[in-house]
Amino acid sequence: MKYLLLFSSILLIFLVKLQAEDFYRFKTMGKEKNTTVILPDGSSFNTFYSEGAFTDSYGNYGDITGRGVRETDSNQNIKSVSALLIFETKKNGKFFAKAKRIDSKIEAGAGYFDVLFGSGSFKNLKGKRCNYGLTITQKSFIMEGLCK
């Protein structure tokens, strides 16, 4: 009975740890530079370049860069986004992701990105889909997310 209880406890700890490792969480903060072209109907094309830092649930920290184009309608609602994100640590961990935004205002919203390539501590993220929430302030951005 004593051994059965010990085995059950070890199995439960292992399963909880295994479940927790199925998720990758991250938080980023940084600055963004934008160039916007407003069309006669009030819609716009917004090119952006962002730089910042991130921390994650793997214990990593490092730099994030993003480049892309956002198209909005005349009410500044996102119509489409084409963006590439790069997360990189000093320990040669790196991943590239292609981002999509769900219909939202340009200054805040939610979306997802698909991890195209991962190396080092990010090797197991390749092919994963990550959901994120984004807020853009007057001087910076904040993004948090979860990958499954």
C-alpha contacts under 8 A as a table, 3 or more apart, distances in Angstrom:
res1	aa1	res2	aa2	distance
1	M	4	L	5.01
1	M	5	L	6.22
2	K	5	L	5.26
2	K	6	L	6.28
3	Y	6	L	4.97
3	Y	7	F	5.95
4	L	7	F	5.07
4	L	8	S	6.01
5	L	8	S	5.09
5	L	9	S	6.15
6	L	9	S	5.14
6	L	10	I	6.24
7	F	10	I	5.17
7	F	11	L	6.09
8	S	11	L	5.07
8	S	12	L	6.08
9	S	12	L	5.11
9	S	13	I	6.25
10	I	13	I	5.18
10	I	14	F	6.15
11	L	14	F	5.06
11	L	15	L	6.14
12	L	15	L	5.15
12	L	16	V	6.17
13	I	16	V	5.19
13	I	17	K	6.12
14	F	17	K	5.15
14	F	18	L	6.04
15	L	18	L	4.98
15	L	19	Q	6.05
16	V	19	Q	5.10
16	V	20	A	6.16
17	K	20	A	5.09
17	K	21	E	6.23
18	L	21	E	5.23
18	L	22	D	6.63
19	Q	22	D	5.37
19	Q	23	F	7.62
20	A	23	F	5.95
21	E	24	Y	7.16
22	D	148	K	6.19
23	F	146	L	6.65
23	F	147	C	5.61
23	F	148	K	5.09
24	Y	56	D	7.24
24	Y	57	S	5.95
24	Y	58	Y	7.28
24	Y	146	L	5.59
24	Y	147	C	4.94
24	Y	148	K	6.72
25	R	56	D	5.48
25	R	57	S	5.16
25	R	144	E	7.63
25	R	145	G	5.71
25	R	146	L	4.51
25	R	147	C	6.40
26	F	54	F	6.78
26	F	55	T	5.74
26	F	56	D	4.18
26	F	57	S	6.42
26	F	144	E	5.69
26	F	145	G	5.43
26	F	146	L	6.56
27	K	54	F	5.47
27	K	55	T	5.56
27	K	56	D	6.37
27	K	142	I	7.51
27	K	143	M	5.80
27	K	144	E	4.36
27	K	145	G	6.58
28	T	52	G	6.75
28	T	53	A	5.58
28	T	54	F	4.22
28	T	55	T	6.71
28	T	64	I	7.55
28	T	141	F	7.99
28	T	142	I	5.71
28	T	143	M	5.10
28	T	144	E	6.28
29	M	52	G	5.43
29	M	53	A	5.71
29	M	54	F	6.61
29	M	140	S	7.16
29	M	141	F	5.58
29	M	142	I	4.57
29	M	143	M	6.47
30	G	50	S	7.00
30	G	51	E	5.55
30	G	52	G	3.71
30	G	53	A	6.29
30	G	140	S	5.42
30	G	141	F	5.43
30	G	142	I	6.84
31	K	50	S	5.66
31	K	51	E	5.62
31	K	52	G	6.18
31	K	139	K	6.48
31	K	140	S	4.31
31	K	141	F	5.96
32	E	48	F	6.62
32	E	49	Y	5.68
32	E	50	S	4.14
32	E	51	E	6.47
32	E	139	K	7.68
32	E	140	S	6.24
32	E	141	F	7.06
33	K	48	F	5.55
33	K	49	Y	5.31
33	K	50	S	6.26
34	N	46	N	6.50
34	N	47	T	5.65
34	N	48	F	4.48
34	N	49	Y	6.68
35	T	46	N	5.65
35	T	47	T	5.31
35	T	48	F	6.54
36	T	44	S	6.61
36	T	45	F	5.71
36	T	46	N	4.33
36	T	47	T	6.43
37	V	44	S	5.49
37	V	45	F	5.32
37	V	46	N	6.46
38	I	42	G	5.98
38	I	43	S	5.90
38	I	44	S	4.35
38	I	45	F	6.67
39	L	42	G	5.41
39	L	43	S	5.45
39	L	44	S	5.64
40	P	43	S	7.42
41	D	74	S	6.50
42	G	73	D	6.95
42	G	74	S	4.28
42	G	75	N	7.62
43	S	71	E	7.53
43	S	72	T	5.46
43	S	73	D	4.25
43	S	74	S	4.09
43	S	75	N	7.36
43	S	76	Q	6.94
44	S	71	E	5.75
44	S	72	T	5.27
44	S	73	D	6.59
44	S	74	S	7.30
44	S	76	Q	7.68
45	F	69	V	6.72
45	F	70	R	5.79
45	F	71	E	4.60
45	F	72	T	6.54
46	N	69	V	5.51
46	N	70	R	5.03
46	N	71	E	6.27
46	N	72	T	7.98
47	T	67	R	7.65
47	T	68	G	5.73
47	T	69	V	4.35
47	T	70	R	6.35
48	F	66	G	7.73
48	F	67	R	5.69
48	F	68	G	5.55
48	F	69	V	6.31
48	F	70	R	7.99
49	Y	65	T	7.37
49	Y	66	G	5.68
49	Y	67	R	4.64
49	Y	68	G	6.87
50	S	64	I	7.93
50	S	65	T	5.42
50	S	66	G	4.95
50	S	67	R	6.48
51	E	63	D	7.36
51	E	64	I	5.79
51	E	65	T	4.54
51	E	66	G	6.63
52	G	63	D	5.73
52	G	64	I	5.23
52	G	65	T	6.49
53	A	61	Y	7.23
53	A	62	G	5.52
53	A	63	D	4.34
53	A	64	I	5.48
54	F	61	Y	5.43
54	F	62	G	5.53
54	F	63	D	6.04
54	F	64	I	6.53
54	F	87	F	7.82
55	T	59	G	7.01
55	T	60	N	5.73
55	T	61	Y	4.37
55	T	62	G	6.86
56	D	59	G	5.67
56	D	60	N	5.53
56	D	61	Y	6.58
57	S	60	N	7.28
60	N	89	T	6.94
61	Y	89	T	6.12
62	G	87	F	7.15
62	G	88	E	5.59
62	G	89	T	4.40
62	G	90	K	6.66
63	D	87	F	5.91
63	D	88	E	5.34
63	D	89	T	6.48
64	I	85	L	7.01
64	I	86	I	5.47
64	I	87	F	4.52
64	I	88	E	6.34
65	T	85	L	5.78
65	T	86	I	5.27
65	T	87	F	6.81
66	G	83	A	6.83
66	G	84	L	5.58
66	G	85	L	4.39
66	G	86	I	6.35
67	R	83	A	5.51
67	R	84	L	5.51
67	R	85	L	6.78
68	G	81	V	7.22
68	G	82	S	5.41
68	G	83	A	3.96
68	G	84	L	6.33
69	V	81	V	5.77
69	V	82	S	5.40
69	V	83	A	6.37
70	R	78	I	6.84
70	R	79	K	7.58
70	R	80	S	5.87
70	R	81	V	4.49
70	R	82	S	6.61
71	E	78	I	5.95
71	E	79	K	5.43
71	E	80	S	5.24
71	E	81	V	6.38
72	T	75	N	7.47
72	T	76	Q	5.04
72	T	77	N	5.13
72	T	78	I	4.44
72	T	79	K	5.07
72	T	80	S	7.14
72	T	106	I	7.46
73	D	76	Q	5.27
73	D	77	N	5.48
73	D	78	I	6.67
73	D	79	K	6.40
74	S	77	N	7.43
76	Q	105	K	5.89
76	Q	106	I	6.09
77	N	103	D	6.66
77	N	104	S	5.37
77	N	105	K	4.41
77	N	106	I	6.00
78	I	81	V	7.43
78	I	101	R	7.45
78	I	102	I	7.62
78	I	103	D	5.46
78	I	104	S	5.53
78	I	105	K	5.92
78	I	106	I	5.87
79	K	103	D	6.63
80	S	100	K	7.62
80	S	101	R	7.07
81	V	99	A	7.33
81	V	100	K	5.74
81	V	101	R	6.18
82	S	98	K	7.50
82	S	99	A	6.65
82	S	100	K	6.78
83	A	98	K	5.79
83	A	99	A	5.25
83	A	100	K	7.32
84	L	96	F	6.97
84	L	97	A	5.72
84	L	98	K	4.79
84	L	99	A	6.20
85	L	96	F	5.72
85	L	97	A	5.11
85	L	98	K	6.36
85	L	99	A	7.09
86	I	94	K	7.11
86	I	95	F	5.76
86	I	96	F	4.70
86	I	97	A	6.53
87	F	94	K	5.55
87	F	95	F	5.38
87	F	96	F	6.70
88	E	92	N	7.12
88	E	93	G	5.71
88	E	94	K	4.33
88	E	95	F	6.67
89	T	92	N	5.82
89	T	93	G	5.16
89	T	94	K	6.40
90	K	93	G	7.15
91	K	120	G	7.73
92	N	119	S	7.39
92	N	120	G	6.01
93	G	118	G	7.50
93	G	119	S	5.32
93	G	120	G	4.21
93	G	121	S	5.36
93	G	122	F	5.97
94	K	118	G	5.72
94	K	119	S	5.31
94	K	120	G	6.69
94	K	121	S	7.80
94	K	122	F	6.33
95	F	115	V	6.92
95	F	116	L	7.40
95	F	117	F	5.41
95	F	118	G	4.19
95	F	119	S	6.35
95	F	122	F	6.32
95	F	123	K	7.93
95	F	125	L	7.98
95	F	126	K	7.95
96	F	115	V	5.91
96	F	116	L	5.57
96	F	117	F	5.39
96	F	118	G	6.68
97	A	113	F	5.90
97	A	114	D	5.31
97	A	115	V	4.25
97	A	116	L	5.26
97	A	117	F	7.25
98	K	113	F	5.26
98	K	114	D	5.44
98	K	115	V	6.68
98	K	116	L	7.03
99	A	111	G	7.46
99	A	112	Y	5.87
99	A	113	F	4.03
99	A	114	D	6.61
100	K	111	G	5.63
100	K	112	Y	5.42
100	K	113	F	5.85
101	R	104	S	7.66
101	R	109	G	7.45
101	R	110	A	6.10
101	R	111	G	4.06
101	R	112	Y	6.39
102	I	109	G	7.26
102	I	110	A	5.88
102	I	111	G	4.94
102	I	112	Y	7.89
103	D	109	G	7.73
104	S	108	A	6.95
104	S	109	G	5.27
104	S	110	A	7.35
105	K	108	A	5.75
105	K	109	G	6.37
106	I	109	G	7.20
107	E	134	L	7.98
107	E	135	T	6.02
107	E	136	I	4.92
107	E	137	T	7.25
108	A	133	G	7.70
108	A	134	L	5.41
108	A	135	T	4.36
108	A	136	I	5.97
109	G	133	G	5.86
109	G	134	L	5.40
109	G	135	T	6.69
110	A	131	N	7.46
110	A	132	Y	5.62
110	A	133	G	4.33
110	A	134	L	6.00
111	G	131	N	5.84
111	G	132	Y	5.51
111	G	133	G	6.58
112	Y	129	R	6.72
112	Y	130	C	5.30
112	Y	131	N	4.23
112	Y	132	Y	5.68
113	F	129	R	5.79
113	F	130	C	5.27
113	F	131	N	6.62
113	F	132	Y	7.93
114	D	127	G	6.46
114	D	128	K	5.89
114	D	129	R	4.58
114	D	130	C	6.31
115	V	118	G	7.28
115	V	125	L	6.40
115	V	126	K	5.15
115	V	127	G	5.32
115	V	128	K	5.56
115	V	129	R	6.47
115	V	130	C	7.72
116	L	126	K	5.72
116	L	127	G	6.14
117	F	123	K	7.55
117	F	125	L	7.72
117	F	126	K	5.14
117	F	127	G	7.63
118	G	121	S	7.97
118	G	122	F	4.90
118	G	123	K	4.37
118	G	124	N	6.99
118	G	125	L	6.11
118	G	126	K	5.36
119	S	122	F	5.17
119	S	123	K	4.38
120	G	123	K	5.55
121	S	124	N	7.52
122	F	125	L	5.42
122	F	126	K	7.58
123	K	126	K	6.20
125	L	128	K	5.41
128	K	147	C	6.52
128	K	148	K	6.22
129	R	147	C	5.76
129	R	148	K	6.33
130	C	145	G	6.60
130	C	146	L	5.42
130	C	147	C	3.93
130	C	148	K	6.56
131	N	145	G	5.44
131	N	146	L	5.48
131	N	147	C	6.30
132	Y	143	M	6.61
132	Y	144	E	5.49
132	Y	145	G	4.02
132	Y	146	L	6.53
133	G	143	M	5.60
133	G	144	E	5.56
133	G	145	G	6.32
134	L	141	F	7.15
134	L	142	I	5.81
134	L	143	M	4.46
134	L	144	E	6.84
135	T	141	F	5.65
135	T	142	I	5.36
135	T	143	M	6.52
136	I	139	K	7.82
136	I	140	S	6.00
136	I	141	F	4.33
136	I	142	I	6.56
137	T	140	S	5.22
137	T	141	F	5.83
